[in-house]
């Protein structure tokens, strides 16, 4: 499966309406894929509709699907609808995430539950359903965070919620490998999107920009090609978490 020609391939993208997910939706559609785009709620509907309109204006094929994926039944519905719409699924990408920057001692049980539902539970059952519904030789990729390799405070539920995805990725790669399905995770540095700025003070933004060896925040345009490679020509990479962050953190 060449990354430059995805004709007749079907790609399901959770959180595919905006930011990195929106860019992936546009890019993969431009290479011939039929894209099934999930978005969470009315708050992200306008962004998702803009992404859909852009794809169609460029001659591509895509469909929108709204759901709260913290309900496991909705994840099954997402895959069922994608398969019903396009007949099969070849690639499943999960960009869903939520960040919380808060002192450990101030975090509430409700915040903990929400963070782990979105960052961990959704990821687990998304990979599970992909393992059930993807074609043989399919590809699965989850977006995590470079904070998994950081030694820092204030992000305990974000780092903690994303950390299990590395183990999910390894386990799934072993279990799905006999079917030729590769399973990967990509860990960007702080990305220059609204997802990042809502949690950070001006001083913190300045620090994050200065912390990478190459300088500046991670651009989604530098992450999308890596994800696209992993779900096409780079399929031989499996069970791995790839840190793509300009030298922001390392193991």
C-alpha positions in Angstrom: 0.0 0.0 0.0 1.8 3.1 -1.2 1.4 6.3 0.7 1.0 8.2 -2.5 -1.9 6.1 -3.8 -4.7 5.1 -1.4 -7.3 4.6 -4.1 -10.1 2.3 -2.9 -8.7 2.3 0.7 -11.0 3.3 3.5 -9.6 5.3 6.4 -11.5 5.8 9.7 -10.2 8.8 11.7 -11.5 9.4 15.3 -11.2 13.1 16.0 -10.8 13.6 12.3 -12.6 16.9 12.0 -10.0 19.5 13.1 -6.4 20.1 14.1 -4.1 17.1 13.3 -7.1 14.9 12.6 -8.5 17.3 10.1 -5.2 17.6 8.3 -4.9 13.8 8.2 -8.5 13.6 6.8 -7.6 16.1 4.0 -4.3 14.6 3.2 -5.4 11.0 3.0 -8.5 11.9 0.9 -6.2 13.8 -1.5 -4.3 10.6 -2.0 -7.5 8.7 -3.0 -8.7 7.3 0.3 -12.4 7.3 1.3 -12.4 8.9 4.7 -14.9 8.3 7.5 -14.5 11.3 9.8 -15.6 11.1 13.5 -16.2 14.2 15.5 -17.3 14.4 19.2 -20.1 16.9 19.6 -21.8 20.1 18.4 -18.8 22.0 19.6 -16.7 20.5 16.9 -19.4 20.1 14.2 -18.5 23.3 12.3 -14.8 22.3 12.1 -15.8 18.8 10.9 -18.2 20.2 8.3 -15.4 22.5 7.0 -13.1 19.6 6.7 -15.7 17.6 4.8 -16.4 20.5 2.5 -12.7 21.0 1.7 -12.4 17.3 0.8 -15.4 17.3 -1.4 -14.3 20.6 -3.1 -11.0 18.9 -4.0 -12.8 15.9 -5.5 -12.4 13.6 -2.5 -14.8 11.2 -0.7 -15.6 11.5 2.9 -18.5 11.0 5.5 -19.0 12.5 8.9 -20.1 10.7 12.0 -20.8 12.3 15.4 -20.4 10.3 18.7 -19.1 10.4 22.2 -16.6 7.6 22.1 -16.4 7.3 25.9 -19.4 5.1 25.4 -18.0 1.8 24.1 -21.2 1.0 22.2 -20.6 4.2 20.2 -17.1 3.0 19.1 -18.7 -0.2 17.7 -21.3 2.0 16.0 -18.5 4.1 14.5 -16.8 1.1 12.9 -20.1 -0.5 11.9 -21.2 2.7 10.1 -17.9 3.1 8.3 -18.1 -0.5 7.1 -21.8 -0.1 6.1 -20.9 3.1 4.2 -17.8 2.0 2.3 -17.9 -1.9 2.6 -14.7 -2.3 4.5 -12.0 -0.5 6.6 -8.3 -0.6 5.9 -6.8 2.0 8.3 -8.0 3.2 11.7 -6.4 6.3 13.3 -7.3 7.7 16.7 -6.4 11.3 17.4 -8.8 11.7 20.3 -7.4 13.3 23.5 -8.0 15.7 26.3 -5.3 17.6 28.3 -5.6 18.8 31.9 -2.8 20.8 33.6 -3.5 20.8 37.3 -1.6 20.1 40.5 -1.9 16.5 41.7 -3.4 17.5 45.0 -6.1 19.5 43.4 -7.3 17.0 40.9 -10.9 15.7 41.5 -12.2 12.2 41.0 -14.5 13.5 38.2 -11.5 15.0 36.4 -9.5 11.8 36.8 -12.4 9.7 35.5 -12.9 12.0 32.5 -9.2 12.1 31.6 -8.9 8.3 31.7 -12.1 7.7 29.9 -11.0 9.9 27.0 -7.3 9.2 26.8 -7.2 5.5 27.9 -10.6 3.9 27.6 -11.4 5.3 24.2 -8.0 4.2 22.9 -8.3 0.7 24.3 -11.7 0.0 22.8 -10.9 1.8 19.5 -7.9 -0.6 19.1 -10.1 -3.5 20.1 -12.8 -2.7 17.6 -10.2 -2.1 14.9 -8.8 -5.5 15.6 -12.3 -7.0 15.0 -13.3 -5.0 11.9 -10.2 -4.0 9.9 -9.3 -6.0 6.8 -6.2 -8.2 7.0 -3.1 -6.1 6.5 -4.9 -3.2 8.1 -3.2 -0.4 10.0 -3.9 1.1 13.4 -2.3 4.3 14.8 -3.0 6.2 18.0 -1.8 9.7 18.9 -0.3 9.9 22.4 2.1 12.5 23.8 5.8 13.2 24.2 5.1 13.9 27.9 5.3 10.1 28.3 9.0 10.7 28.3 8.9 13.8 30.5 9.9 14.3 34.2 7.4 17.0 35.1 4.5 17.9 37.3 1.0 19.1 36.6 0.1 16.7 33.8 -0.4 13.6 36.0 -3.8 12.6 34.5 -2.8 13.4 30.9 0.5 11.5 31.0 -1.1 8.8 33.1 -4.1 8.5 30.8 -2.0 8.2 27.7 0.7 5.9 29.2 -1.4 2.7 28.9 -1.7 3.2 25.2 1.9 2.1 24.7 1.1 -1.2 26.4 -2.2 -1.5 24.4 -0.2 -0.9 21.2 2.4 -3.6 22.0 -0.2 -6.2 23.0 -2.4 -5.5 20.0 0.6 -5.7 17.6 1.3 -9.2 18.9 -2.3 -10.4 18.7 -3.1 -8.8 15.4 0.2 -9.4 13.7 -0.7 -12.9 12.3 -3.3 -11.0 10.2 -0.6 -8.6 8.9 -2.1 -5.7 10.9 0.4 -3.2 12.2 -0.3 -1.2 15.4 1.6 2.0 16.3 1.5 5.1 18.4 2.9 8.5 17.7 3.9 10.9 20.5 4.1 14.5 19.3 5.6 17.3 21.3 3.3 20.2 22.3 1.5 21.0 19.1 0.7 24.5 17.9 -3.1 24.1 18.0 -5.9 25.4 20.2 -5.7 22.0 22.0 -2.4 23.2 23.6 -3.0 26.8 24.3 -6.1 26.4 26.5 -4.0 24.9 29.3 -0.9 27.1 29.2 0.2 30.5 30.5 2.4 32.7 28.4 5.5 31.7 30.4 4.7 28.0 29.9 4.2 28.5 26.2 7.6 30.3 26.0 9.2 27.4 27.9 7.7 24.7 25.7 8.9 26.6 22.6 12.4 26.8 23.9 12.6 23.2 25.1 12.9 21.4 21.8 16.3 21.0 20.2 15.0 22.2 16.9 13.2 25.2 18.4 9.5 25.9 18.6 6.3 24.0 19.0 5.4 20.9 17.0 3.6 21.7 13.8 0.8 19.3 12.8 2.3 19.4 9.3 5.4 17.6 10.6 3.3 14.9 12.3 0.8 14.1 9.6 3.4 12.7 7.2 4.7 10.4 9.9 1.3 9.0 10.7 0.6 8.6 6.9 3.9 6.7 6.5 3.1 4.4 9.4 -0.3 3.4 8.0 1.1 2.9 4.5 4.7 2.1 3.4 5.9 2.1 7.0 3.6 -0.8 8.1 6.6 -3.0 9.0 7.0 -0.7 12.1 4.7 -2.2 14.7 4.2 -2.3 18.4 6.2 1.0 18.7 5.6 4.4 20.1 7.4 7.0 17.9 8.5 10.2 19.6 8.3 13.1 17.0 8.9 16.3 18.9 11.9 18.1 17.5 14.1 17.0 20.4 11.6 18.0 23.2 11.9 14.8 25.2 13.5 11.4 24.8 13.6 8.1 26.7 
